[in-house]
Amino acid sequence: MAREQRAVVIGGGIGGLTAAAALHLRGFRVTVLERARSLRPAGAAISLAPNALRALDVIGVGDRIRDLAAWQGDGGLRTPRGRWLARADARAVAERFGGPLVLLHRATLIDILADRLPPGTVRTAAAATLADPGAPGRPARVRTADGELEADLVVGADGIHSAVRGTLFPGHPGPVYSGFTTWRIVIPLPGARFASHETWGRGRIWGSHPLEDGRVYAYAAALAPAGERAPDDEKAELLRRFGDWHHPVPAVLAAARPEDVLRHDVHHLAEPLPAFHHGRVALLGDAAHAMPPTLGQGGNQAVEDAVVLAHHHEELAAYTAARLPRTTAVARRAVRVARLDMTPHRAAVAVRDTVITALSKAGPALFLRGFDGIADWRPPQPPYAAQHTQVGNQRRTP
């Protein structure tokens, strides 16, 4: 009888839980070690594009998440005064990329992913360090407060400031400041009616999007020195920077409390890693390729990583070969978009807006083309969860 393989996932975020679910379906006994006291993430939403939804089909939750799609009509890109630069609609996105774009709260996604794991898989308040990356013939070892764990595979899903990455590649320079800071808000906004949109100004952007549960997700970004914080509170800072922008920006800010506003500086890995694996350890998500959020692909690429890693778990070099070139290209595109949408120069803004408007008038497909090669990605394996759905330790066969 074959020995049961063991995997340890360090980090219980979206990428880590997706990897745990995919490896569980591959027959691994999985342990997820999460440093925080619970899996509940900070109050923000995540946009899942068709590429990530197809990856989630592999673990059997893609359709469950598609059912949460709130964007059914139009949306697009606007100026601070409200003029539309480009319009897009849900149908055009679905037709071009083979599926919808779904915006949902991160906590909802975490709950859906955790439901795919057997009871006892996830250990919270469980800080962990990589003691030995292992090698052929030698298991990897992970040190915890309760002792060491041996594993055939360790997954480093511990975020942008990954300690696992630092152990594997101590000479890598690590993350750098991207030049801008972000704010995020998720609040109820009864009676508000507006089209989903992102608005580009000079060195500032804002986005407002309705969620399926009736709440609104709003985010903002602005050029700022690293570490800068508001002298009073971050809601007041948003009012100073965005209070005179078009509807529904003032309504969102009026409804938000100071404690509803989260602020984080944006960092990314400007220098790609030499590999996403070493020994019996593989990195995924922000630990492997942190990127600016300007394409909305950070979490999506982590989900892709997870199912590709499960597919190539016997040969981690194949995982690196499949993922490093793709994520490097996506990350570089995200940096280029950040330079475009965050430009502070008035003349550059005028040219940018004129070009976007011209592309939009020539046809919405031209504007959507920016996501070609990203949102149309497909996993290397068919959805093996379609043949049997596992929920905890229970298996149900159609």
C-alpha positions in Angstrom: 0.0 0.0 0.0 1.4 3.4 -1.0 2.5 5.7 1.8 0.3 8.7 2.3 2.1 11.9 1.3 2.1 14.8 3.6 2.0 18.5 2.8 2.4 21.5 5.1 1.1 24.9 3.9 2.6 27.9 5.7 -0.1 30.6 5.4 -3.9 30.3 5.4 -4.8 33.0 2.9 -6.5 32.5 -0.5 -3.5 30.9 -2.2 -2.6 28.7 0.7 -6.1 27.4 1.2 -6.6 26.8 -2.5 -3.3 24.8 -2.6 -4.4 22.9 0.5 -7.7 22.0 -1.2 -6.0 21.0 -4.5 -3.4 18.9 -2.7 -6.1 17.2 -0.6 -7.9 16.2 -3.8 -4.5 14.7 -5.0 -4.4 12.5 -1.9 -2.1 14.4 0.4 -2.7 14.7 4.1 -2.5 18.5 4.4 -1.7 20.7 7.4 -2.2 24.5 7.1 -0.3 26.7 9.6 -1.7 30.2 9.9 0.0 32.7 12.1 -3.1 34.8 12.8 -5.7 33.7 15.5 -8.3 33.2 12.8 -8.7 32.9 9.0 -10.9 36.0 8.9 -9.0 38.4 6.5 -9.1 42.2 6.7 -12.4 43.8 5.5 -11.9 44.0 1.8 -13.1 42.4 -1.4 -11.4 40.6 -4.2 -12.1 40.4 -7.9 -12.0 37.0 -9.4 -11.5 36.9 -13.2 -12.3 34.0 -15.5 -8.8 32.6 -15.2 -9.0 32.2 -11.4 -12.6 30.9 -11.7 -11.4 28.1 -14.0 -8.7 27.3 -11.6 -11.3 27.1 -8.8 -13.3 24.7 -11.0 -10.4 22.3 -10.3 -11.3 22.1 -6.6 -15.0 22.2 -7.3 -16.0 25.7 -6.1 -16.0 27.7 -9.4 -19.7 27.6 -10.0 -20.5 28.4 -6.4 -18.5 31.6 -6.7 -19.9 32.5 -10.1 -23.3 32.5 -8.5 -22.1 35.5 -6.4 -21.5 37.7 -9.4 -23.2 41.1 -8.8 -22.0 42.8 -12.0 -24.7 42.2 -14.5 -24.9 45.5 -16.4 -22.4 48.1 -17.6 -19.4 49.7 -16.0 -16.1 51.1 -17.1 -13.6 53.9 -16.6 -14.4 57.5 -15.7 -12.8 60.8 -15.0 -13.1 62.5 -11.5 -15.9 64.7 -12.9 -17.8 61.6 -14.0 -17.2 61.5 -17.8 -17.0 58.0 -19.1 -13.6 57.3 -20.8 -14.5 53.7 -21.6 -17.5 51.4 -21.2 -17.7 47.7 -20.8 -20.4 45.3 -19.8 -20.5 41.9 -18.1 -21.6 40.1 -21.3 -18.7 41.4 -23.3 -16.2 40.3 -20.6 -17.9 36.8 -20.4 -17.9 36.4 -24.2 -14.3 37.4 -24.7 -12.8 35.5 -21.8 -15.2 32.6 -21.3 -16.7 33.6 -18.1 -17.8 36.4 -15.7 -15.9 38.7 -13.4 -16.9 38.1 -9.8 -16.4 40.6 -7.0 -16.9 39.2 -3.5 -15.7 39.7 0.1 -12.4 38.0 0.9 -14.0 36.5 4.0 -16.6 34.8 1.8 -14.0 33.3 -0.4 -11.9 32.1 2.6 -15.0 30.4 4.1 -15.7 28.6 0.8 -12.1 27.4 0.5 -11.9 26.3 4.1 -15.0 24.2 3.6 -13.1 22.1 1.1 -10.8 20.8 3.8 -11.2 18.0 6.3 -11.7 19.1 10.0 -8.5 19.8 11.8 -6.5 20.7 8.6 -6.1 24.3 9.5 -4.2 25.4 12.7 -4.5 29.0 13.6 -2.2 31.0 15.9 0.4 28.6 14.6 3.6 30.5 13.6 6.0 28.4 11.6 9.5 28.6 10.2 11.2 26.4 7.6 13.9 24.4 9.3 15.0 22.4 6.3 13.9 22.6 2.7 14.5 18.9 2.2 15.9 17.1 -0.8 15.4 13.9 -2.7 15.4 11.1 -0.1 15.0 13.6 2.8 11.7 15.3 3.9 11.4 19.0 4.5 11.0 20.1 8.1 8.9 22.9 9.5 9.4 24.2 13.0 6.4 25.2 15.1 5.8 25.9 18.8 4.5 22.4 19.2 7.5 20.7 17.6 8.7 19.9 14.1 6.6 18.6 11.2 8.1 16.6 8.3 6.6 16.9 4.9 7.0 15.6 1.4 6.0 19.1 0.2 6.0 22.5 1.9 4.1 25.3 0.4 5.3 28.9 1.3 2.1 30.9 1.1 3.1 33.4 3.7 2.7 36.7 1.8 4.7 39.5 0.5 7.1 39.6 3.5 7.6 35.8 3.2 10.0 34.3 5.7 10.0 31.1 3.6 11.2 33.0 0.6 13.9 34.6 2.7 15.1 31.2 3.8 15.1 29.7 0.3 16.6 32.8 -1.5 18.5 34.9 1.1 20.3 36.9 -1.6 17.1 38.2 -3.1 16.4 41.9 -2.3 12.8 41.3 -1.4 9.8 43.7 -1.9 10.2 47.4 -2.8 7.7 50.3 -2.3 5.6 50.8 -5.4 5.2 54.5 -4.9 1.6 54.7 -3.8 -0.7 53.8 -0.9 -4.2 52.3 -1.0 -7.4 52.6 1.0 -10.3 50.0 1.1 -13.8 50.2 2.3 -16.7 47.6 2.5 -19.9 49.1 3.8 -23.7 48.9 3.4 -25.0 51.8 1.2 -28.8 51.4 1.1 -30.5 52.8 -1.9 -27.4 53.6 -3.8 -27.6 53.0 -7.6 -24.5 53.3 -9.8 -22.6 51.4 -12.4 -19.5 49.6 -11.3 -16.5 51.8 -12.2 -12.9 52.8 -11.7 -12.0 56.5 -11.9 -8.5 57.8 -12.9 -7.3 61.2 -11.9 -3.9 62.8 -11.5 -1.8 60.5 -9.3 -5.1 59.2 -7.8 -7.6 56.5 -8.6 -11.0 55.5 -7.1 -13.2 52.4 -7.6 -16.8 51.8 -6.5 -18.4 48.4 -7.0 -21.7 46.8 -5.7 -21.4 43.4 -4.0 -24.0 40.6 -4.3 -24.9 40.9 -0.6 -25.9 44.6 -1.0 -22.8 46.2 0.3 -20.4 48.4 -1.6 -16.7 47.8 -2.1 -14.7 51.0 -2.7 -11.0 51.4 -3.0 -8.6 54.3 -3.6 -5.0 54.8 -4.3 -2.7 57.9 -4.4 1.0 58.7 -4.8 2.4 59.2 -1.3 5.7 58.7 0.6 6.1 55.3 2.1 4.8 55.2 5.7 2.8 58.4 5.5 -0.4 58.5 7.5 -3.2 61.0 7.9 -2.7 63.5 10.7 -6.3 62.9 11.9 -7.9 59.8 10.4 -8.0 58.0 7.0 -11.6 58.9 6.3 -10.7 62.6 6.6 -7.8 62.0 4.3 -10.0 60.4 1.7 -12.4 63.4 1.9 -9.5 65.7 1.3 -8.3 63.8 -1.8 -11.6 62.5 -3.3 -14.5 64.3 -1.6 -15.4 66.4 -4.7 -15.3 63.5 -7.2 -18.4 62.2 -9.0 -21.3 60.2 -7.6 -21.2 57.8 -5.7 -17.8 58.8 -4.2 -19.2 61.5 -1.8 -22.1 59.1 -0.8 -19.6 56.3 0.0 -17.4 58.6 2.1 -20.4 60.0 3.9 -21.6 56.6 4.9 -18.2 55.3 5.9 -16.9 55.6 9.5 -13.2 56.2 10.2 -12.8 52.6 11.4 -14.2 51.3 8.1 -11.2 52.6 6.2 -8.2 50.4 5.8 -4.9 51.9 4.5 -1.9 50.0 3.3 1.2 51.0 1.3 1.8 48.9 -1.9 4.9 46.9 -2.3 6.0 44.5 -5.0 8.8 42.2 -6.0 10.6 44.3 -8.7 13.2 41.6 -9.2 11.8 38.1 -10.1 12.9 35.2 -8.1 15.3 32.7 -9.8 12.8 29.9 -9.1 9.6 29.2 -7.3 11.0 26.1 -5.6 14.0 24.7 -3.8 14.3 21.2 -2.4 10.8 20.1 -1.4 9.5 23.6 -0.9 7.4 25.7 -3.4 6.4 29.4 -3.1 3.1 30.8 -4.4 1.2 34.0 -4.5 2.7 37.2 -3.0 5.5 35.1 -1.5 6.6 34.3 -5.1 5.6 37.3 -7.2 3.9 40.2 -5.3 2.6 42.7 -7.8 0.8 46.1 -7.7 -3.0 45.6 -7.6 -3.6 47.6 -10.8 -4.7 44.6 -12.8 -6.6 43.0 -10.0 -4.5 39.8 -10.5 -2.6 39.3 -7.3 -5.1 36.9 -5.7 -6.0 35.4 -9.1 -2.4 34.5 -9.8 -2.1 32.9 -6.4 -5.2 30.7 -7.2 -3.6 29.7 -10.5 -0.3 28.9 -8.7 -2.1 26.6 -6.3 -3.8 24.3 -8.9 -0.7 24.2 -11.1 1.4 23.3 -8.1 -0.9 20.4 -7.2 -0.7 19.3 -10.8 3.2 19.3 -10.8 3.7 18.3 -7.2 6.0 15.4 -8.2 8.3 17.7 -10.2 8.6 21.2 -8.7 10.9 22.3 -11.5 7.9 21.9 -13.8 5.9 24.1 -11.5 8.6 26.8 -11.7 8.7 26.4 -15.5 5.0 26.8 -15.8 4.5 29.7 -13.4 7.6 31.9 -13.3 7.4 33.3 -16.9 3.7 33.9 -16.7 3.6 35.6 -13.3 6.7 37.7 -14.2 4.9 38.9 -17.4 1.7 39.7 -15.5 3.6 41.5 -12.7 5.5 43.7 -15.2 2.2 44.6 -16.9 0.7 45.6 -13.6 3.7 47.9 -13.0 3.2 49.5 -16.4 -0.5 50.0 -15.7 0.4 51.6 -12.4 2.6 54.1 -14.2 -0.2 54.9 -16.5 -3.1 55.2 -14.1 -1.1 56.9 -11.3 0.7 59.5 -13.4 0.7 62.9 -11.7 1.5 64.9 -14.9 -1.4 66.9 -16.3 -0.2 66.6 -19.9 0.2 62.8 -19.6 -3.2 62.5 -18.1 -4.8 64.4 -21.0 -3.0 62.1 -23.5 -3.9 59.0 -21.6 -7.6 59.9 -21.4 -7.7 60.8 -25.1 -6.2 57.5 -26.1 -8.5 55.5 -23.9 -11.5 57.3 -25.2 -10.5 56.7 -28.8 -9.9 53.0 -28.1 -13.3 52.7 -26.5 -15.0 54.4 -29.4 -13.3 52.1 -31.9 -14.8 49.1 -30.1 -15.0 47.8 -26.5 -13.0 44.7 -27.5 -9.9 47.0 -28.0 -10.2 48.1 -24.4 -10.7 44.5 -23.1 -7.7 43.4 -25.1 -5.5 44.5 -22.3 -6.5 41.3 -20.4 -5.8 39.0 -23.4 -3.3 36.4 -22.3 -4.4 36.9 -18.6 -8.1 36.3 -18.2 -8.3 33.6 -20.9 -5.8 31.3 -19.1 -6.8 27.7 -18.5 -5.4 25.2 -15.9 -3.2 22.4 -17.2 -5.6 19.7 -16.0 -9.4 19.2 -16.5 -11.5 19.9 -13.4 -10.9 16.7 -11.5 -13.4 17.8 -8.8 -16.1 17.4 -11.4 -15.9 13.6 -11.0 -16.1 13.6 -7.2 -16.9 16.4 -4.8 -15.2 16.3 -1.4 -16.5 18.3 1.5 -14.5 17.6 4.6 -14.1 13.9 4.9 -17.3 13.1 3.0 -17.1 12.2 -0.6 -20.2 12.5 -2.9 -20.2 10.9 -6.3 -22.7 12.3 -8.9 
